[in-house]
Amino acid sequence: MPKRLTPIQANYPVPDDFVALVRRWRSDALDILFGYVWRGFDKLLLEDEFDLSQAEENLERSITQLVCQRIRDVMEGKPPFYLEHHWFEDETREAAPAAPPAPDLAFILRANPRATLPLEAKVLRTDGRVAEYVRDINANFLECRYAPFSSQGGMLGYLLRGLPSRALDKIATQLGCELVPHAAFPERDHRCSHHRRTGEACSDVPRDFTRHHLIIVLGECS
């Protein structure tokens, strides 16, 4: 059965790149956006004294649900985007009854909710276990299931044991590319990698893609 228009697609035009659109608001819009993410985790981990020592199940889902509201809490004023948990991606869905792709978090443009910048979360039980993290990048972002109208996106690595630097080195090795420190966050475990999207579903998307890697320490750092 062919796909039909959803209410969002029927009421909003095909957008330009999310990144270009928010930069019309401020040239440093992406730094502000990712600053909100980091401050949300600070609020959860430091102010709320969040503890995972007794938790064993549904870590990724529960952490992401909790931090979503903290990120919203630190978003001052009214930026041109808002944050949602599990926002369905209409553009790259398969025909019904298949469920649309839904990244863990997404920043959505207020003026046109077809334009989003998604964030996907993955638990890293040790700094060497990054295979699922890398698999999500390849299958969802580089194959264009996520971020069809954005030239950037983010991965959140919830590190339970080990060093962020080791996890980032391992991710770089498995991706086969360099992870560059983000100039706006020199004290954070925030790196960027640059890719060319060439999958079958990528014909009408921004091909040059920047992936943000944020490693959040939630356990033993050793």
LINURGI-V954688 format. One line per field, one symbol per residue. psi: psi as a letter, one per 40 degrees, with the letter a starting at -180 (. if undefined). Layout:
psi->???
//
This chain:
psi->hiiihiddddeiihiihdddddeddidfdddddddddddddddddddefhhedeidifdddddddddddddddegiagieiihihfhhgddeiiiiehiiigidihhhhddgedhihihhihhhdieegedddddddddddeefdifefheiiihhhghdhahddddddddddddfiihhihdegdeighiiihihheideedfihdhhhhhhhhhheahg.
//
